[in-house]
Amino acid sequence: MTSRISADMLGPRSHASLTIAIPTFDRPHELRRCVSLLKNQTNYNFHLLIIDNASPVAASEALHRLLQDFPALSVRIVRNPVNIGGDANVLRCFELCETDYIWVLGDDDVPLSDAVETVLDELRAYPDAVFLNFASDMVVRTGTAIRTRRTESRDLESFVAAIDSFPNLLFASTSIFCRRELVSYLCYGFHRTYTMAPHLILLLQRLMTGPCECILSCSQIVEWGAPKEGDRWSFMRQAMGIGTLLDLPFSRDTRSAIAKHLMRPRALEFATIQLAAYRLRSGDTHGSRYLIDQVYGRLVRYAGGWDLRLRYLLCRRLLLAFPRITLAVFRTAVKVTHRGDQMLEFRDPFS
């Protein structure tokens, strides 16, 4: 079902080259805040595309009064008849975008007051860029932007070598994509939605087919909006999915380099906490063993390094043999080192 706000309400559509696409589900308050911040940008030189994933309160209803006050803002709202999942909804943004460039912005993330101006400045500075990744709270960049040029013969390898924060790439709201260069790879994204990184699938597939320019910008356009308790992505689902990025047809060196980006000690600690809690609540030793092997088996194999292997084997042994002690030790370590209460929130990995 498509709800296109009428031209009479919003005024003539601009000839913008940028679409800001917001995939949303059941966050009417956060959605209103996000759109309200966008309407305060210095110009309306963008289209706003909202993909409502069958929310209980329709996005068109949640935004009706807000949008009436801003007739110059070009808006299209599309409502899916059923919930197709968050990752498939991200790909719907690419599917329905009608401009050259797309910014997929999370409904609970916070665009900066000059975000649109910053994006358009960067697009003017790098007109051949297929991908631009901006800095965020996860990574601080200084100096000039890092770029992989069209003239380089090993673009995928160059891009992987230039990555300074893989979590920042996973944070889709930090990135701008050239839609016309990536839309033909949508089938690969839908095929691998289980990676929980479908936007990266499009980019990686494009990089494997030929040279293109990618930019790691020092500027910032968004702040991460910490989700409320109970409304976070399932860490175990993400941990299980992200490792399957290695199933793409990479060279051995590229697969190893990506595995090293993915094999993060803090994530292993987080997984151990989650699985120890699951082991205690369910008594399912087989399920716990299966999950930790799925999450880290392939990463350890390709990332290399005896320190990672030993850490993985130790966590696996402690988890299965002494889940209560393991959970207590890891939870204490998280509290003492102040690494975030979100690591202690339990989510059933099979739910």
Secondary structure, 3 states (H helix, E strand, C coil): CEECCCHHHHCCCCCCCEEEEEEECCCHHHHHHHHHHHHCCCCCCCEEEEEECCCCCCHHHHHHHHHHCCCCCEEEEEECCCCCCHHHHHHHHHHHCCCCEEEECCCCCEECCCHHHHHHHHHHHCCCEEEEEEEECCECCCCCCEEECCCCCCHHHHHHHHCCCHHHHHCHHHEEEEHHHHHHHHHHHHHCHHHCCHHHHHHHHHHHHCCCEEEEEEEECEECCCCCCCCCCCHHHHHHHHHHHHHCCCCHHHHHHHHHHHCCHHHHHHHHHHHHHHHHHHCCHHHHHHHHHHHHHHHHHHHCCHHHHHHHHHHHHHHHHCHHHHHHHHHHHHHHHCCCHHHHCCCCCCC
